[in-house]
């Protein structure tokens, strides 16, 4: 049975008005990609297929791009897409294919935004998505491609999960085991209806992921890795968290409640924080919003 959110008129309106695109990114040459440790990482697939929801004015070349959590798909941000595009922003939500190493993901995403003919982008990442957003900003710091970051319930060091030793074995684990690992982090006990609905929706999305998709995401989530803060310290960052502790402290946006998925359960508050974050860029080179000419006196 579908979740309440999946059956809602709002979600059905989104699915009927915003089409999903599939963008294949060609395999890179093994000589093109080197990790920070000097090793060369090779992608065995001929191409990687990204799933993309792209809404809002195509004239905007520095849109807001949303990265879902390990358990989510690109449509978990449908409420942000509907609300923000209604006031002129271009919002793109992406669903990443199977990447087993951070550097592979970063290079794949760089090629995706090149394919979309985007210069710089604003990134909104939730949980794993926030970590990947930080790593991409770090990966491109010499030739910056990230205009700003919004990090929701995210982290900066994977060792907090205490799974770095077992991460290399995730690829061989059954889907059921992997799903139990993810669901173990969901809210337990009594929660308000909106948080409960958001959990049901993410569980539904989790069930739709293949074993390889889920295993690769958990590998990226738990492999021994951390963000080098000196490489992203010049980037405007907003931390959006329902807890008191934050990974970074450039700008804080605290939500009193909202669970693991406040962009679903507290979407109005999240949308306000996103607008506040993006507002300084309005009508400037790296605006995520369509240019609005000032009225003449």
JONOR-V800122 format. One record per backbone hydrogen bond with DSSP energy under -0.5 kcal/mol. CO is the residue of the C=O (numbers start at 1). NH is the residue of the N-H. Records with the same first field share a line. If there is no record, write none. Layout:
CO: NH ; NH
This chain:
3: 7
4: 8
5: 8
8: 12
9: 13
10: 14
11: 15
12: 16
13: 17
14: 18
17: 19
19: 54
21: 23 ; 52
22: 24
23: 25 ; 50
24: 26
25: 48
29: 32 ; 33
32: 34
33: 41
35: 38
39: 35 ; 41
42: 44
46: 27
48: 25 ; 50
50: 23
51: 95
52: 21 ; 54
53: 55 ; 93
55: 91
57: 60
61: 119
63: 65 ; 122
64: 92
65: 124
66: 68 ; 94
67: 126
69: 72
73: 76
74: 77
75: 78
77: 81
78: 82
79: 83
80: 84
81: 85
82: 86
84: 87 ; 89
85: 88
88: 290
89: 91
90: 64
91: 55
92: 66
93: 53
94: 68
95: 51
97: 99
101: 105
102: 106
103: 107
104: 108
105: 109
106: 110
107: 111
108: 112
109: 113
110: 114
111: 115
112: 116
113: 118
114: 117
121: 147 ; 148
122: 65
123: 125 ; 150
124: 67
125: 152
126: 129
127: 130 ; 131
128: 132
129: 133
130: 134
131: 135
132: 136
133: 137
134: 138
135: 139
136: 140
138: 141
140: 143
141: 144
145: 121 ; 147
147: 236
148: 123
149: 238
150: 125 ; 152
151: 153 ; 240
152: 127
156: 227
157: 160
158: 161
159: 162
163: 167
166: 169
167: 170
169: 172
170: 173
174: 178
175: 179
176: 180
177: 181
178: 182
179: 183
180: 184
182: 185
183: 186
192: 195 ; 196
193: 197
194: 198
195: 199
196: 200
197: 201
198: 202
199: 203
200: 204
201: 205
202: 206
203: 207
204: 208
205: 208
206: 209
210: 214
211: 215
212: 216
213: 217
214: 218
215: 219
216: 220
217: 221
218: 222
219: 223
223: 225
225: 158
227: 229
228: 231
229: 232 ; 233
232: 235
236: 149
238: 151 ; 240
239: 241 ; 253
240: 153
241: 255
251: 239
253: 241
258: 261
261: 264 ; 265
262: 266
264: 267
266: 270
267: 271
268: 272
269: 273
270: 274
271: 275
272: 276
273: 277
274: 278
275: 279
276: 280
278: 281
279: 282
281: 284
284: 287
287: 62
288: 90
291: 293
